Amino acid sequence: MALEMKTNCQTCDTSLQGDSEAYICVYECTFCPPCTENTHHVCPNCGGELVRRPKRKK
């Protein structure tokens, strides 16, 4: 099963490309680095930990 690589931050709608730095929780909620820092690496949707999303191979 592959990750769904969402293309926008779910808080501020910043564009996130496949190779952009982004953070996800276990439900694949996706956030940009500044929004992740603002929530102290806690998903505002489910309360789970936000970890760095793996980058796709080029």
mmCIF file of the N, C-alpha and C atoms, coordinates in Angstrom:
data_MODEL
# 
_entry.id   MODEL 
# 
loop_
_atom_site.group_PDB 
_atom_site.id 
_atom_site.type_symbol 
_atom_site.label_atom_id 
_atom_site.label_alt_id 
_atom_site.label_comp_id 
_atom_site.label_asym_id 
_atom_site.label_entity_id 
_atom_site.label_seq_id 
_atom_site.pdbx_PDB_ins_code 
_atom_site.Cartn_x 
_atom_site.Cartn_y 
_atom_site.Cartn_z 
_atom_site.occupancy 
_atom_site.B_iso_or_equiv 
_atom_site.pdbx_formal_charge 
_atom_site.auth_seq_id 
_atom_site.auth_comp_id 
_atom_site.auth_asym_id 
_atom_site.auth_atom_id 
_atom_site.pdbx_PDB_model_num 
ATOM 1   N N  . MET A 1 1  ? 0.841  -1.166 0.000  1.00 0.00 ? 1  MET A N  1 
ATOM 2   C CA . MET A 1 1  ? 0.000  0.000  0.000  1.00 0.00 ? 1  MET A CA 1 
ATOM 3   C C  . MET A 1 1  ? 0.893  1.238  0.000  1.00 0.00 ? 1  MET A C  1 
ATOM 4   N N  . ALA A 1 2  ? 0.676  2.137  -0.913 1.00 0.00 ? 2  ALA A N  1 
ATOM 5   C CA . ALA A 1 2  ? 1.485  3.351  -1.024 1.00 0.00 ? 2  ALA A CA 1 
ATOM 6   C C  . ALA A 1 2  ? 0.840  4.503  -0.265 1.00 0.00 ? 2  ALA A C  1 
ATOM 7   N N  . LEU A 1 3  ? 1.683  5.440  0.167  1.00 0.00 ? 3  LEU A N  1 
ATOM 8   C CA . LEU A 1 3  ? 1.171  6.642  0.807  1.00 0.00 ? 3  LEU A CA 1 
ATOM 9   C C  . LEU A 1 3  ? 0.442  7.497  -0.214 1.00 0.00 ? 3  LEU A C  1 
ATOM 10  N N  . GLU A 1 4  ? -0.612 8.155  0.231  1.00 0.00 ? 4  GLU A N  1 
ATOM 11  C CA . GLU A 1 4  ? -1.260 9.153  -0.614 1.00 0.00 ? 4  GLU A CA 1 
ATOM 12  C C  . GLU A 1 4  ? -0.467 10.435 -0.440 1.00 0.00 ? 4  GLU A C  1 
ATOM 13  N N  . MET A 1 5  ? 0.226  10.863 -1.486 1.00 0.00 ? 5  MET A N  1 
ATOM 14  C CA . MET A 1 5  ? 1.077  12.041 -1.403 1.00 0.00 ? 5  MET A CA 1 
ATOM 15  C C  . MET A 1 5  ? 0.226  13.283 -1.656 1.00 0.00 ? 5  MET A C  1 
ATOM 16  N N  . LYS A 1 6  ? -0.349 13.820 -0.600 1.00 0.00 ? 6  LYS A N  1 
ATOM 17  C CA . LYS A 1 6  ? -1.199 15.005 -0.729 1.00 0.00 ? 6  LYS A CA 1 
ATOM 18  C C  . LYS A 1 6  ? -0.354 16.188 -1.160 1.00 0.00 ? 6  LYS A C  1 
ATOM 19  N N  . THR A 1 7  ? -0.947 17.076 -1.928 1.00 0.00 ? 7  THR A N  1 
ATOM 20  C CA . THR A 1 7  ? -0.187 18.152 -2.570 1.00 0.00 ? 7  THR A CA 1 
ATOM 21  C C  . THR A 1 7  ? -0.320 19.510 -1.895 1.00 0.00 ? 7  THR A C  1 
ATOM 22  N N  . ASN A 1 8  ? -1.060 19.579 -0.781 1.00 0.00 ? 8  ASN A N  1 
ATOM 23  C CA . ASN A 1 8  ? -1.205 20.847 -0.072 1.00 0.00 ? 8  ASN A CA 1 
ATOM 24  C C  . ASN A 1 8  ? -1.245 20.612 1.438  1.00 0.00 ? 8  ASN A C  1 
ATOM 25  N N  . CYS A 1 9  ? -0.727 21.593 2.179  1.00 0.00 ? 9  CYS A N  1 
ATOM 26  C CA . CYS A 1 9  ? -0.809 21.571 3.632  1.00 0.00 ? 9  CYS A CA 1 
ATOM 27  C C  . CYS A 1 9  ? -2.283 21.692 4.021  1.00 0.00 ? 9  CYS A C  1 
ATOM 28  N N  . GLN A 1 10 ? -2.707 20.881 4.967  1.00 0.00 ? 10 GLN A N  1 
ATOM 29  C CA . GLN A 1 10 ? -4.108 20.878 5.377  1.00 0.00 ? 10 GLN A CA 1 
ATOM 30  C C  . GLN A 1 10 ? -4.472 22.047 6.284  1.00 0.00 ? 10 GLN A C  1 
ATOM 31  N N  . THR A 1 11 ? -3.483 22.824 6.729  1.00 0.00 ? 11 THR A N  1 
ATOM 32  C CA . THR A 1 11 ? -3.765 23.994 7.556  1.00 0.00 ? 11 THR A CA 1 
ATOM 33  C C  . THR A 1 11 ? -3.740 25.275 6.732  1.00 0.00 ? 11 THR A C  1 
ATOM 34  N N  . CYS A 1 12 ? -2.648 25.517 6.003  1.00 0.00 ? 12 CYS A N  1 
ATOM 35  C CA . CYS A 1 12 ? -2.487 26.799 5.306  1.00 0.00 ? 12 CYS A CA 1 
ATOM 36  C C  . CYS A 1 12 ? -2.605 26.692 3.790  1.00 0.00 ? 12 CYS A C  1 
ATOM 37  N N  . ASP A 1 13 ? -2.783 25.488 3.271  1.00 0.00 ? 13 ASP A N  1 
ATOM 38  C CA . ASP A 1 13 ? -2.962 25.237 1.836  1.00 0.00 ? 13 ASP A CA 1 
ATOM 39  C C  . ASP A 1 13 ? -1.708 25.517 0.995  1.00 0.00 ? 13 ASP A C  1 
ATOM 40  N N  . THR A 1 14 ? -0.533 25.583 1.627  1.00 0.00 ? 14 THR A N  1 
ATOM 41  C CA . THR A 1 14 ? 0.722  25.732 0.894  1.00 0.00 ? 14 THR A CA 1 
ATOM 42  C C  . THR A 1 14 ? 0.920  24.521 -0.014 1.00 0.00 ? 14 THR A C  1 
ATOM 43  N N  . SER A 1 15 ? 1.409  24.761 -1.220 1.00 0.00 ? 15 SER A N  1 
ATOM 44  C CA . SER A 1 15 ? 1.658  23.685 -2.173 1.00 0.00 ? 15 SER A CA 1 
ATOM 45  C C  . SER A 1 15 ? 2.828  22.823 -1.700 1.00 0.00 ? 15 SER A C  1 
ATOM 46  N N  . LEU A 1 16 ? 2.647  21.499 -1.744 1.00 0.00 ? 16 LEU A N  1 
ATOM 47  C CA . LEU A 1 16 ? 3.682  20.542 -1.356 1.00 0.00 ? 16 LEU A CA 1 
ATOM 48  C C  . LEU A 1 16 ? 3.894  19.555 -2.500 1.00 0.00 ? 16 LEU A C  1 
ATOM 49  N N  . GLN A 1 17 ? 5.036  19.615 -3.121 1.00 0.00 ? 17 GLN A N  1 
ATOM 50  C CA . GLN A 1 17 ? 5.365  18.688 -4.203 1.00 0.00 ? 17 GLN A CA 1 
ATOM 51  C C  . GLN A 1 17 ? 5.825  17.363 -3.603 1.00 0.00 ? 17 GLN A C  1 
ATOM 52  N N  . GLY A 1 18 ? 5.976  16.346 -4.436 1.00 0.00 ? 18 GLY A N  1 
ATOM 53  C CA . GLY A 1 18 ? 6.406  15.027 -3.981 1.00 0.00 ? 18 GLY A CA 1 
ATOM 54  C C  . GLY A 1 18 ? 7.755  15.022 -3.303 1.00 0.00 ? 18 GLY A C  1 
ATOM 55  N N  . ASP A 1 19 ? 8.610  15.988 -3.652 1.00 0.00 ? 19 ASP A N  1 
ATOM 56  C CA . ASP A 1 19 ? 9.939  16.051 -3.043 1.00 0.00 ? 19 ASP A CA 1 
ATOM 57  C C  . ASP A 1 19 ? 10.048 17.172 -2.004 1.00 0.00 ? 19 ASP A C  1 
ATOM 58  N N  . SER A 1 20 ? 8.924  17.818 -1.671 1.00 0.00 ? 20 SER A N  1 
ATOM 59  C CA . SER A 1 20 ? 8.917  18.865 -0.654 1.00 0.00 ? 20 SER A CA 1 
ATOM 60  C C  . SER A 1 20 ? 9.006  18.261 0.734  1.00 0.00 ? 20 SER A C  1 
ATOM 61  N N  . GLU A 1 21 ? 9.579  19.018 1.662  1.00 0.00 ? 21 GLU A N  1 
ATOM 62  C CA . GLU A 1 21 ? 9.561  18.583 3.048  1.00 0.00 ? 21 GLU A CA 1 
ATOM 63  C C  . GLU A 1 21 ? 8.127  18.733 3.552  1.00 0.00 ? 21 GLU A C  1 
ATOM 64  N N  . ALA A 1 22 ? 7.585  17.689 4.109  1.00 0.00 ? 22 ALA A N  1 
ATOM 65  C CA . ALA A 1 22 ? 6.227  17.695 4.641  1.00 0.00 ? 22 ALA A CA 1 
ATOM 66  C C  . ALA A 1 22 ? 6.154  16.699 5.792  1.00 0.00 ? 22 ALA A C  1 
ATOM 67  N N  . TYR A 1 23 ? 5.119  16.820 6.595  1.00 0.00 ? 23 TYR A N  1 
ATOM 68  C CA . TYR A 1 23 ? 4.941  15.967 7.760  1.00 0.00 ? 23 TYR A CA 1 
ATOM 69  C C  . TYR A 1 23 ? 3.563  15.329 7.716  1.00 0.00 ? 23 TYR A C  1 
ATOM 70  N N  . ILE A 1 24 ? 3.491  14.051 8.155  1.00 0.00 ? 24 ILE A N  1 
ATOM 71  C CA . ILE A 1 24 ? 2.234  13.298 8.122  1.00 0.00 ? 24 ILE A CA 1 
ATOM 72  C C  . ILE A 1 24 ? 2.014  12.567 9.438  1.00 0.00 ? 24 ILE A C  1 
ATOM 73  N N  . CYS A 1 25 ? 0.741  12.233 9.690  1.00 0.00 ? 25 CYS A N  1 
ATOM 74  C CA . CYS A 1 25 ? 0.394  11.378 10.830 1.00 0.00 ? 25 CYS A CA 1 
ATOM 75  C C  . CYS A 1 25 ? 0.029  10.000 10.272 1.00 0.00 ? 25 CYS A C  1 
ATOM 76  N N  . VAL A 1 26 ? -0.431 9.112  11.128 1.00 0.00 ? 26 VAL A N  1 
ATOM 77  C CA . VAL A 1 26 ? -0.763 7.755  10.684 1.00 0.00 ? 26 VAL A CA 1 
ATOM 78  C C  . VAL A 1 26 ? -1.946 7.736  9.713  1.00 0.00 ? 26 VAL A C  1 
ATOM 79  N N  . TYR A 1 27 ? -2.766 8.782  9.730  1.00 0.00 ? 27 TYR A N  1 
ATOM 80  C CA . TYR A 1 27 ? -3.908 8.858  8.813  1.00 0.00 ? 27 TYR A CA 1 
ATOM 81  C C  . TYR A 1 27 ? -3.574 9.643  7.545  1.00 0.00 ? 27 TYR A C  1 
ATOM 82  N N  . GLU A 1 28 ? -2.292 9.994  7.386  1.00 0.00 ? 28 GLU A N  1 
ATOM 83  C CA . GLU A 1 28 ? -1.764 10.714 6.233  1.00 0.00 ? 28 GLU A CA 1 
ATOM 84  C C  . GLU A 1 28 ? -2.273 12.151 6.129  1.00 0.00 ? 28 GLU A C  1 
ATOM 85  N N  . CYS A 1 29 ? -2.698 12.731 7.272  1.00 0.00 ? 29 CYS A N  1 
ATOM 86  C CA . CYS A 1 29 ? -2.933 14.170 7.298  1.00 0.00 ? 29 CYS A CA 1 
ATOM 87  C C  . CYS A 1 29 ? -1.576 14.791 6.992  1.00 0.00 ? 29 CYS A C  1 
ATOM 88  N N  . THR A 1 30 ? -1.543 15.832 6.200  1.00 0.00 ? 30 THR A N  1 
ATOM 89  C CA . THR A 1 30 ? -0.284 16.349 5.680  1.00 0.00 ? 30 THR A CA 1 
ATOM 90  C C  . THR A 1 30 ? -0.131 17.835 5.985  1.00 0.00 ? 30 THR A C  1 
ATOM 91  N N  . PHE A 1 31 ? 1.067  18.226 6.457  1.00 0.00 ? 31 PHE A N  1 
ATOM 92  C CA . PHE A 1 31 ? 1.312  19.600 6.868  1.00 0.00 ? 31 PHE A CA 1 
ATOM 93  C C  . PHE A 1 31 ? 2.700  20.063 6.441  1.00 0.00 ? 31 PHE A C  1 
ATOM 94  N N  . CYS A 1 32 ? 2.832  21.365 6.196  1.00 0.00 ? 32 CYS A N  1 
ATOM 95  C CA . CYS A 1 32 ? 4.130  21.965 5.863  1.00 0.00 ? 32 CYS A CA 1 
ATOM 96  C C  . CYS A 1 32 ? 4.949  22.108 7.150  1.00 0.00 ? 32 CYS A C  1 
ATOM 97  N N  . PRO A 1 33 ? 6.261  22.339 7.041  1.00 0.00 ? 33 PRO A N  1 
ATOM 98  C CA . PRO A 1 33 ? 7.097  22.469 8.237  1.00 0.00 ? 33 PRO A CA 1 
ATOM 99  C C  . PRO A 1 33 ? 6.655  23.570 9.213  1.00 0.00 ? 33 PRO A C  1 
ATOM 100 N N  . PRO A 1 34 ? 6.322  24.799 8.753  1.00 0.00 ? 34 PRO A N  1 
ATOM 101 C CA . PRO A 1 34 ? 5.906  25.820 9.725  1.00 0.00 ? 34 PRO A CA 1 
ATOM 102 C C  . PRO A 1 34 ? 4.635  25.438 10.497 1.00 0.00 ? 34 PRO A C  1 
ATOM 103 N N  . CYS A 1 35 ? 3.651  24.863 9.819  1.00 0.00 ? 35 CYS A N  1 
ATOM 104 C CA . CYS A 1 35 ? 2.423  24.458 10.502 1.00 0.00 ? 35 CYS A CA 1 
ATOM 105 C C  . CYS A 1 35 ? 2.699  23.307 11.464 1.00 0.00 ? 35 CYS A C  1 
ATOM 106 N N  . THR A 1 36 ? 3.617  22.419 11.105 1.00 0.00 ? 36 THR A N  1 
ATOM 107 C CA . THR A 1 36 ? 4.000  21.316 11.990 1.00 0.00 ? 36 THR A CA 1 
ATOM 108 C C  . THR A 1 36 ? 4.653  21.858 13.260 1.00 0.00 ? 36 THR A C  1 
ATOM 109 N N  . GLU A 1 37 ? 5.529  22.839 13.113 1.00 0.00 ? 37 GLU A N  1 
ATOM 110 C CA . GLU A 1 37 ? 6.176  23.460 14.274 1.00 0.00 ? 37 GLU A CA 1 
ATOM 111 C C  . GLU A 1 37 ? 5.136  24.143 15.158 1.00 0.00 ? 37 GLU A C  1 
ATOM 112 N N  . ASN A 1 38 ? 4.170  24.811 14.540 1.00 0.00 ? 38 ASN A N  1 
ATOM 113 C CA . ASN A 1 38 ? 3.136  25.525 15.305 1.00 0.00 ? 38 ASN A CA 1 
ATOM 114 C C  . ASN A 1 38 ? 2.299  24.587 16.161 1.00 0.00 ? 38 ASN A C  1 
ATOM 115 N N  . THR A 1 39 ? 2.153  23.330 15.729 1.00 0.00 ? 39 THR A N  1 
ATOM 116 C CA . THR A 1 39 ? 1.364  22.358 16.502 1.00 0.00 ? 39 THR A CA 1 
ATOM 117 C C  . THR A 1 39 ? 2.254  21.437 17.344 1.00 0.00 ? 39 THR A C  1 
ATOM 118 N N  . HIS A 1 40 ? 3.566  21.759 17.402 1.00 0.00 ? 40 HIS A N  1 
ATOM 119 C CA . HIS A 1 40 ? 4.525  20.976 18.188 1.00 0.00 ? 40 HIS A CA 1 
ATOM 120 C C  . HIS A 1 40 ? 4.533  19.499 17.774 1.00 0.00 ? 40 HIS A C  1 
ATOM 121 N N  . HIS A 1 41 ? 4.439  19.268 16.453 1.00 0.00 ? 41 HIS A N  1 
ATOM 122 C CA . HIS A 1 41 ? 4.483  17.932 15.850 1.00 0.00 ? 41 HIS A CA 1 
ATOM 123 C C  . HIS A 1 41 ? 3.326  17.037 16.297 1.00 0.00 ? 41 HIS A C  1 
ATOM 124 N N  . VAL A 1 42 ? 2.180  17.645 16.594 1.00 0.00 ? 42 VAL A N  1 
ATOM 125 C CA . VAL A 1 42 ? 0.968  16.902 16.957 1.00 0.00 ? 42 VAL A CA 1 
ATOM 126 C C  . VAL A 1 42 ? -0.105 17.232 15.921 1.00 0.00 ? 42 VAL A C  1 
ATOM 127 N N  . CYS A 1 43 ? -0.700 16.205 15.336 1.00 0.00 ? 43 CYS A N  1 
ATOM 128 C CA . CYS A 1 43 ? -1.727 16.396 14.320 1.00 0.00 ? 43 CYS A CA 1 
ATOM 129 C C  . CYS A 1 43 ? -2.953 17.068 14.941 1.00 0.00 ? 43 CYS A C  1 
ATOM 130 N N  . PRO A 1 44 ? -3.394 18.214 14.389 1.00 0.00 ? 44 PRO A N  1 
ATOM 131 C CA . PRO A 1 44 ? -4.575 18.882 14.937 1.00 0.00 ? 44 PRO A CA 1 
ATOM 132 C C  . PRO A 1 44 ? -5.874 18.130 14.642 1.00 0.00 ? 44 PRO A C  1 
ATOM 133 N N  . ASN A 1 45 ? -5.836 17.184 13.714 1.00 0.00 ? 45 ASN A N  1 
ATOM 134 C CA . ASN A 1 45 ? -7.039 16.427 13.359 1.00 0.00 ? 45 ASN A CA 1 
ATOM 135 C C  . ASN A 1 45 ? -7.256 15.223 14.272 1.00 0.00 ? 45 ASN A C  1 
ATOM 136 N N  . CYS A 1 46 ? -6.186 14.444 14.540 1.00 0.00 ? 46 CYS A N  1 
ATOM 137 C CA . CYS A 1 46 ? -6.355 13.196 15.295 1.00 0.00 ? 46 CYS A CA 1 
ATOM 138 C C  . CYS A 1 46 ? -5.541 13.139 16.585 1.00 0.00 ? 46 CYS A C  1 
ATOM 139 N N  . GLY A 1 47 ? -4.634 14.113 16.780 1.00 0.00 ? 47 GLY A N  1 
ATOM 140 C CA . GLY A 1 47 ? -3.809 14.116 17.987 1.00 0.00 ? 47 GLY A CA 1 
ATOM 141 C C  . GLY A 1 47 ? -2.587 13.225 17.910 1.00 0.00 ? 47 GLY A C  1 
ATOM 142 N N  . GLY A 1 48 ? -2.371 12.610 16.729 1.00 0.00 ? 48 GLY A N  1 
ATOM 143 C CA . GLY A 1 48 ? -1.214 11.736 16.543 1.00 0.00 ? 48 GLY A CA 1 
ATOM 144 C C  . GLY A 1 48 ? 0.068  12.513 16.278 1.00 0.00 ? 48 GLY A C  1 
ATOM 145 N N  . GLU A 1 49 ? 1.178  11.799 16.342 1.00 0.00 ? 49 GLU A N  1 
ATOM 146 C CA . GLU A 1 49 ? 2.491  12.393 16.094 1.00 0.00 ? 49 GLU A CA 1 
ATOM 147 C C  . GLU A 1 49 ? 2.659  12.693 14.609 1.00 0.00 ? 49 GLU A C  1 
ATOM 148 N N  . LEU A 1 50 ? 3.233  13.852 14.295 1.00 0.00 ? 50 LEU A N  1 
ATOM 149 C CA . LEU A 1 50 ? 3.579  14.190 12.917 1.00 0.00 ? 50 LEU A CA 1 
ATOM 150 C C  . LEU A 1 50 ? 5.051  13.878 12.700 1.00 0.00 ? 50 LEU A C  1 
ATOM 151 N N  . VAL A 1 51 ? 5.330  13.092 11.676 1.00 0.00 ? 51 VAL A N  1 
ATOM 152 C CA . VAL A 1 51 ? 6.697  12.715 11.330 1.00 0.00 ? 51 VAL A CA 1 
ATOM 153 C C  . VAL A 1 51 ? 6.974  13.115 9.889  1.00 0.00 ? 51 VAL A C  1 
ATOM 154 N N  . ARG A 1 52 ? 8.243  13.227 9.558  1.00 0.00 ? 52 ARG A N  1 
ATOM 155 C CA . ARG A 1 52 ? 8.613  13.659 8.212  1.00 0.00 ? 52 ARG A CA 1 
ATOM 156 C C  . ARG A 1 52 ? 8.146  12.643 7.177  1.00 0.00 ? 52 ARG A C  1 
ATOM 157 N N  . ARG A 1 53 ? 7.511  13.148 6.137  1.00 0.00 ? 53 ARG A N  1 
ATOM 158 C CA . ARG A 1 53 ? 7.021  12.296 5.050  1.00 0.00 ? 53 ARG A CA 1 
ATOM 159 C C  . ARG A 1 53 ? 8.199  11.862 4.179  1.00 0.00 ? 53 ARG A C  1 
ATOM 160 N N  . PRO A 1 54 ? 8.260  10.590 3.799  1.00 0.00 ? 54 PRO A N  1 
ATOM 161 C CA . PRO A 1 54 ? 9.335  10.143 2.907  1.00 0.00 ? 54 PRO A CA 1 
ATOM 162 C C  . PRO A 1 54 ? 9.211  10.841 1.550  1.00 0.00 ? 54 PRO A C  1 
ATOM 163 N N  . LYS A 1 55 ? 10.341 11.043 0.913  1.00 0.00 ? 55 LYS A N  1 
ATOM 164 C CA . LYS A 1 55 ? 10.335 11.681 -0.414 1.00 0.00 ? 55 LYS A CA 1 
ATOM 165 C C  . LYS A 1 55 ? 10.281 10.610 -1.481 1.00 0.00 ? 55 LYS A C  1 
ATOM 166 N N  . ARG A 1 56 ? 9.652  10.927 -2.595 1.00 0.00 ? 56 ARG A N  1 
ATOM 167 C CA . ARG A 1 56 ? 9.610  10.002 -3.730 1.00 0.00 ? 56 ARG A CA 1 
ATOM 168 C C  . ARG A 1 56 ? 10.949 10.017 -4.448 1.00 0.00 ? 56 ARG A C  1 
ATOM 169 N N  . LYS A 1 57 ? 11.277 8.880  -5.041 1.00 0.00 ? 57 LYS A N  1 
ATOM 170 C CA . LYS A 1 57 ? 12.489 8.812  -5.848 1.00 0.00 ? 57 LYS A CA 1 
ATOM 171 C C  . LYS A 1 57 ? 12.283 9.656  -7.092 1.00 0.00 ? 57 LYS A C  1 
ATOM 172 N N  . LYS A 1 58 ? 13.368 10.265 -7.551 1.00 0.00 ? 58 LYS A N  1 
ATOM 173 C CA . LYS A 1 58 ? 13.292 11.103 -8.751 1.00 0.00 ? 58 LYS A CA 1 
ATOM 174 C C  . LYS A 1 58 ? 13.450 10.275 -9.988 1.00 0.00 ? 58 LYS A C  1 
# 
